[in-house]
Amino acid sequence: MAPPPGRGRDLISGPILKTLVLFGAPTLASNILQSLNGSINSVWVGRMLGEGALAATANANVIMFLVFSAAFGFGMAATVKIGQSFGAGNIEAARRTFGTAIGFCVLLSLLVGTLGWLFAPQLLTAMGAPGETYIYALTYLRVIFIAMPASMVTVILGMGLRGGGDASTPLKFMILSSVLDVGLNPLLIGGYGPIPPLGIAGAALATAIAAFIAMVGLVAYVYIKDLPLRLKGAELKWLWPRRDELDYIVRKGLPMGAQMLVISAGGIVAIGLVNREGLIVSAAYGAALQLWTYLQMPAMAISAAVSAMAAQAIGAGLSQRLGKITRWGVLLNLSVTGALCAIILLFDRPALELFLGATSPAVDEARHIQFLASWSYILFGVTIVLFGTMRAGGVVWAPLIILTAVLYPIRLGFYYVFYPVLGADALWLAFPVSSACAVAMAYYAYRRPGWRQQARAVPDDECEEETHADGDTAGRMVPSL
């Protein structure tokens, strides 16, 4: 089957490893760029406005992450269905799904943005934001809420393009957004020439301007290049959410978004436990987290690539490729994340000194944490690669249940049982223990035949039936893998 013109990289033929690497690399670059963007902006805010403003952006970003978690879930659900439609060669079905995803998320962002602007004071009060931080955070948050529709369109459009095999176009506009954001931050915060100093509002405004310009540029690019997901003429009516498409996106998207919330909440719980150990341990853990942010990125990019490739394979009826895609994804994760983990552990002292300073007593504690826990991210990567393939087949509840189990009863249980014996080391060792349990549970769910039978060869206008964590299935079947 020849790929539709302009659709991006062909994900259903050719060498799997080469396709996986070339398709996953732009996604990895986007993730790294996004993190660097946030880190650089934090430097600008901290140095130009002080610790209170920096704490304010942290408080505001927690709220925005929670808001965007649901949107990411809806985007991932749409991406899977778009990928299946592309694999089946049904571009019209992909456009219908894309139109509903964009329309729904824009309406949602307008609603949430309005409510967020109105109730930002209550949100910050509930979080316990103190005096100066509260004032900074309120200004920052309200400007960010105004920019939410533009940010949402850019995110959903980028995810849709990846579902169609195009990971390069989203990267181009991520670069544009990041360059604008980083460049405008110092100009708008401190003022320059005719631009008055705007303080914390300038930091938020820089992000907003970058978001709007990136959105306009990305939409224009899609139409200028006549990419397959562009909607024209009568197709524009698909921007009003269709009930059947919306049912799939919401039903699958909510559990996917909940996975991000579960992971985020698990991180908050871990920080609470770390803070009990005192300032030195808390600082050490914070520095270790900075390195772990980059350590988990290859697995996230590989999982996204595996999911897109598996979705197109399901849509094309190429069920025999699913196992091969997954195996190569796992091996690539083991190689890349394993190598990165080894590099971090070999050169951990200079890396940690960047955050803590060469004379900080927290450096040795951070190195200890790294050696006990860093390698758990190799196992974490295997888990999310398996989840990526399952997600392409419509499985959303099993990953959520597994993540909830390993982050709470297993990880916390290990911590509380062994803390009297191991002290703080019980928390660091809980990471690899819970990650090993996650791999075992994910592999068991992956090997279950139910979701494989449930995966449809060609998406149609009807809603797909739910795939339950226990593997029961209903609806039209395709050959078992």
C-alpha positions in Angstrom: 0.0 0.0 0.0 1.6 3.3 -1.0 1.5 6.0 1.6 -0.6 9.1 0.9 1.4 12.0 -0.5 2.8 14.4 2.1 1.9 12.1 5.0 5.4 12.0 6.5 7.5 9.0 7.1 6.1 5.6 6.0 5.6 3.6 9.2 4.2 0.4 7.8 7.0 -0.9 5.6 10.7 -1.1 5.5 13.2 -1.9 8.3 11.5 -1.5 11.7 14.6 -0.3 13.6 15.6 2.3 11.1 12.0 3.6 10.9 11.8 3.6 14.7 15.1 5.6 15.1 14.3 8.1 12.4 10.7 8.7 13.6 11.6 8.7 17.3 14.6 11.1 17.0 12.5 14.3 16.3 10.2 13.5 19.2 13.2 13.0 21.5 14.6 16.3 20.3 11.3 18.0 21.0 11.2 16.6 24.5 14.7 17.7 25.2 14.1 21.2 23.7 11.0 21.6 25.8 12.9 20.8 29.0 15.8 23.1 28.1 13.3 25.8 27.4 11.8 25.5 30.8 15.2 25.4 32.5 16.5 28.5 30.7 13.3 30.4 31.4 13.6 29.5 35.1 17.2 30.9 35.1 15.9 34.2 33.6 13.1 34.5 36.2 15.3 33.5 39.1 18.1 35.8 38.3 16.1 38.8 37.2 13.2 38.6 39.7 14.4 36.5 42.6 13.4 33.4 44.4 9.8 34.5 45.1 9.1 34.8 41.3 10.8 31.5 40.6 8.7 29.8 43.2 5.6 31.4 41.7 6.3 29.9 38.2 6.8 26.5 39.9 3.4 26.8 41.6 1.7 27.9 38.4 3.4 25.2 36.4 2.0 22.5 38.7 -1.6 23.8 38.0 -0.9 24.0 34.2 0.5 20.4 34.2 -2.7 19.2 35.8 -4.8 21.0 33.2 -2.8 19.8 30.3 -2.8 16.2 31.5 -6.4 15.7 30.4 -5.6 17.4 27.0 -2.6 15.1 26.5 -4.8 12.1 27.2 -7.4 13.2 24.6 -4.6 14.0 22.1 -3.0 10.5 22.6 -6.4 8.9 22.0 -6.9 10.9 18.8 -3.3 10.1 17.7 -4.0 6.3 18.0 -7.1 6.5 15.9 -5.5 8.8 13.4 -2.6 6.4 13.1 -5.0 3.4 12.5 -6.8 5.4 9.8 -3.5 6.3 8.1 -2.4 2.7 8.2 -5.7 1.7 6.6 -5.2 4.4 3.9 -8.4 6.1 5.1 -7.4 9.8 5.2 -10.9 11.0 5.4 -11.4 9.0 8.6 -8.2 10.5 10.0 -9.4 14.0 9.2 -12.7 13.4 10.9 -11.0 12.2 14.1 -8.5 15.1 13.9 -11.3 17.7 13.4 -13.2 16.4 16.5 -10.0 16.4 18.6 -9.1 20.0 17.6 -12.6 21.3 18.0 -13.2 19.6 21.4 -9.8 20.6 22.8 -10.3 24.2 21.7 -13.7 24.4 23.3 -12.3 22.7 26.4 -9.3 25.1 26.6 -11.7 28.2 26.2 -13.8 26.9 29.1 -10.8 25.9 31.3 -8.9 29.1 30.4 -11.9 31.3 31.4 -12.6 29.4 34.6 -8.9 29.3 35.4 -8.5 33.1 34.9 -11.5 33.7 37.2 -10.6 31.2 39.9 -6.8 31.5 39.9 -6.8 33.2 43.3 -8.7 30.3 44.8 -6.5 27.7 43.2 -3.3 29.4 44.6 -4.9 29.8 48.0 -5.7 26.1 48.0 -2.1 25.3 47.2 -1.0 27.5 50.1 1.1 29.9 48.0 2.7 32.4 50.4 2.6 36.2 50.2 5.0 37.3 47.5 4.8 34.0 45.7 1.0 34.3 45.5 1.1 37.8 43.9 3.7 36.7 41.3 1.9 33.4 40.6 -1.5 35.0 40.1 -0.2 37.4 37.5 1.8 34.7 35.7 -1.0 32.1 35.8 -3.7 34.5 34.4 -1.5 35.4 31.4 -0.8 31.7 30.8 -4.5 30.8 30.9 -5.2 33.4 28.2 -2.7 31.6 25.9 -4.1 28.2 26.6 -6.2 27.8 23.4 -3.1 28.5 21.2 -1.0 26.1 23.3 -3.7 23.4 23.1 -4.1 23.7 19.3 -0.3 23.4 18.8 -0.1 20.3 21.1 -3.0 18.5 19.5 -2.0 19.3 16.0 1.5 18.1 16.7 0.3 14.8 18.1 -2.0 14.3 15.1 0.8 14.9 12.7 2.9 12.3 14.6 0.0 9.8 14.3 0.2 10.3 10.6 4.0 9.6 10.5 5.2 13.2 10.5 7.4 13.9 13.6 9.6 16.5 11.9 7.0 19.3 11.4 6.1 19.5 15.1 9.8 19.7 15.9 10.3 22.7 13.6 7.6 24.7 15.4 8.8 23.5 18.8 12.2 25.1 17.9 10.4 28.3 16.8 8.4 28.5 20.0 11.4 27.7 22.2 13.7 30.3 20.5 11.0 33.0 20.8 10.2 32.1 24.4 13.8 32.1 25.5 14.7 35.2 23.6 11.6 37.3 24.6 11.9 36.4 28.3 14.7 38.8 29.3 13.4 41.5 27.0 9.9 41.5 28.5 10.9 40.8 32.1 13.5 43.6 32.3 12.4 45.8 29.4 14.5 47.0 26.5 14.3 50.3 24.6 10.6 51.1 24.1 9.6 47.9 25.8 8.8 48.6 29.5 9.8 46.1 32.2 6.9 43.8 32.8 8.4 41.6 35.5 6.7 38.2 36.0 4.0 39.2 33.6 6.7 39.5 30.9 7.8 35.9 31.5 4.3 34.7 31.0 3.7 37.0 28.0 6.8 35.7 26.3 5.4 32.2 26.6 2.0 33.4 25.3 3.5 35.2 22.3 5.6 32.2 21.4 2.6 29.9 21.7 0.4 32.1 19.4 3.1 32.6 16.8 3.9 28.8 16.8 0.2 28.0 16.4 -0.3 30.4 13.5 2.9 29.2 11.8 2.0 25.5 12.3 -1.5 25.9 10.9 -0.3 27.9 8.0 2.4 25.3 7.3 -0.1 22.5 7.2 -2.2 24.3 4.6 0.7 25.7 2.5 2.3 22.2 2.3 -1.2 20.6 1.9 -0.5 18.0 4.6 -3.1 15.3 4.8 -4.7 16.5 8.1 -5.7 19.9 6.7 -9.5 20.5 6.6 -11.0 22.4 3.6 -14.5 23.3 2.4 -17.1 21.0 3.7 -14.5 19.2 5.9 -14.4 22.2 8.2 -17.7 21.1 9.7 -15.7 18.2 11.3 -14.3 20.8 13.7 -17.6 20.6 15.6 -17.1 17.4 17.6 -18.9 14.4 16.2 -20.6 12.3 18.8 -19.1 9.0 17.7 -15.5 10.4 17.5 -15.9 12.3 20.7 -17.1 9.2 22.5 -13.9 7.4 21.5 -11.6 10.3 22.4 -13.1 10.9 25.8 -13.5 7.3 26.7 -9.9 6.4 25.8 -8.4 9.8 26.6 -9.6 10.2 30.2 -7.7 7.1 31.4 -4.6 8.1 29.4 -4.7 11.6 31.0 -5.2 9.9 34.4 -1.9 8.0 33.9 -0.1 11.3 33.8 -1.9 12.5 36.9 -1.0 9.2 38.7 2.7 9.7 37.8 2.7 13.3 38.9 1.0 12.6 42.2 3.5 9.8 42.8 6.3 12.3 42.3 4.7 14.7 44.8 4.4 11.9 47.4 8.0 11.0 46.9 9.1 14.6 47.4 7.1 14.7 50.6 8.9 11.7 51.9 12.3 13.1 50.9 11.6 16.4 52.7 11.3 14.4 55.9 15.0 13.6 55.6 16.2 17.2 55.9 17.6 19.9 53.7 20.7 18.1 52.4 18.8 15.0 51.3 16.1 17.2 49.8 18.6 19.2 47.8 20.4 16.1 46.7 17.1 14.5 45.5 16.3 17.7 43.6 19.6 17.6 41.7 19.1 13.9 41.0 15.6 14.7 39.6 17.2 17.2 37.1 19.3 14.4 35.6 16.5 11.9 35.7 14.3 14.2 33.7 16.7 13.7 30.7 17.2 10.0 31.5 13.6 9.2 30.9 13.2 11.1 27.7 14.6 8.5 25.3 12.0 5.9 26.6 9.2 8.4 26.2 10.1 9.2 22.6 10.6 5.5 21.8 7.2 4.7 23.3 5.5 7.4 21.3 7.2 6.1 18.1 6.2 2.5 18.9 2.6 3.6 19.5 2.3 5.4 16.2 4.0 2.6 14.3 1.8 0.0 16.0 -1.4 2.0 15.4 -0.6 2.2 11.6 0.2 -1.5 11.5 -3.1 -2.3 13.1 -4.9 0.0 10.7 -3.1 -1.7 7.8 -4.0 -5.2 9.1 -0.2 -6.0 9.4 -0.6 -7.7 12.8 2.6 -9.7 12.3 4.6 -6.4 12.7 3.3 -5.6 16.2 5.6 -8.1 18.0 8.6 -7.0 15.9 7.9 -3.3 16.5 7.6 -3.9 20.3 10.8 -6.0 20.4 12.8 -3.4 18.6 11.4 -0.7 20.8 12.4 -2.6 23.9 15.9 -3.3 22.6 16.4 0.3 21.5 15.3 1.5 24.9 17.7 -0.8 26.6 20.5 0.4 24.4 19.9 4.1 24.5 18.6 4.5 28.1 21.2 2.0 29.3 24.0 3.9 27.7 22.7 7.3 28.9 22.4 5.8 32.5 26.0 4.6 32.3 27.2 8.0 31.2 25.3 9.8 33.9 26.7 7.4 36.6 30.3 7.7 35.3 30.2 11.5 35.2 27.7 12.2 37.9 29.9 14.4 40.1 30.5 17.2 37.6 26.9 17.0 36.4 25.5 17.3 40.0 28.0 20.0 40.8 26.3 22.2 38.2 23.2 22.2 40.3 24.6 22.0 43.8 28.0 23.6 43.6 31.4 21.9 44.0 31.6 22.3 47.8 28.0 21.3 48.6 27.7 18.3 51.0 24.6 17.3 49.0 26.8 16.2 46.1 27.9 13.0 47.7 24.3 12.3 48.9 23.0 12.9 45.4 25.6 10.5 44.0 24.5 7.8 46.4 20.9 8.3 45.3 21.9 8.1 41.7 23.7 4.8 42.1 20.8 3.2 43.9 17.9 4.5 41.8 19.0 5.7 38.3 19.0 2.3 36.6 15.3 1.9 37.4 14.6 4.2 34.5 15.9 1.4 32.1 13.1 -0.8 33.5 10.7 2.1 33.4 11.4 2.5 29.7 10.6 -1.2 28.9 7.3 -0.7 30.7 6.2 2.3 28.7 7.3 0.8 25.4 5.0 -2.2 26.1 2.3 0.4 27.1 2.9 2.2 23.8 2.0 -0.9 21.7 -1.0 -1.7 23.9 -2.2 1.9 23.7 -2.2 1.6 19.9 -4.6 -1.3 20.3 -7.0 0.7 22.4 -5.8 -0.6 25.8 -6.1 2.2 28.4 -7.2 0.8 31.7 -4.5 -1.9 32.2 -1.6 0.7 32.1 -3.5 3.0 34.5 -4.1 0.1 36.9 -0.5 -1.1 36.7 0.9 2.4 37.3 -1.4 3.0 40.2 -0.4 -0.3 41.8 3.4 0.1 41.4 3.5 3.8 42.5 1.4 3.4 45.6 0.9 0.0 47.3 4.1 -1.5 45.9 6.5 1.5 46.1 5.1 3.0 49.3 4.7 -0.4 50.8 8.3 -1.3 50.2 9.3 2.1 51.7 7.3 1.7 54.9 8.2 -1.9 55.5 12.0 -1.4 55.0 12.4 2.2 56.3 13.1 1.0 59.9 16.0 -1.1 58.6 17.3 0.9 55.6 16.4 4.5 56.5 16.2 6.8 53.5 17.8 4.1 51.3 14.4 2.3 51.4 13.0 5.1 49.3 15.8 5.0 46.7 15.6 1.2 46.4 11.8 1.4 46.1 12.3 2.9 42.7 14.0 -0.1 41.0 11.7 -2.5 43.0 8.5 -0.9 41.8 10.0 -0.6 38.3 10.7 -4.3 38.2 7.2 -5.1 39.3 5.9 -2.7 36.6 7.8 -4.6 33.9 6.5 -7.9 35.1 2.9 -6.7 35.2 3.1 -4.8 31.9 4.6 -7.9 30.2 1.8 -10.1 31.5 -0.8 -7.6 30.2 1.0 -7.3 26.9 1.0 -11.1 26.5 -2.8 -11.4 27.1 -4.5 -12.3 23.8 -7.7 -10.2 24.4 -6.4 -6.8 23.4 -4.7 -8.2 20.3 -8.0 -9.7 19.2 -9.8 -6.5 20.0 -7.5 -4.3 17.9 -9.3 -3.4 14.7 -7.8 -3.6 11.2 -9.5 -0.5 9.9 -11.1 2.2 12.1 -14.7 3.1 11.1 -17.3 5.6 12.1 -18.6 3.4 14.9 -17.1 3.6 18.4 -14.6 0.9 19.2 -15.5 -1.4 22.0 -13.6 -1.0 25.3 -10.7 -3.3 26.0 -10.7 -4.3 29.7 -7.7 -5.0 31.8 -8.8 -8.6 32.2 -8.5 -9.2 28.5 -12.2 -9.7 27.7 -13.2 -8.6 24.2 -16.2 -7.9 22.1 -16.7 -6.6 18.6 -15.1 -7.4 15.3 -11.9 -9.5 15.5 -8.6 -9.6 13.6 -6.2 -12.6 13.6 -4.4 -13.2 16.8 -0.7 -12.2 16.9 
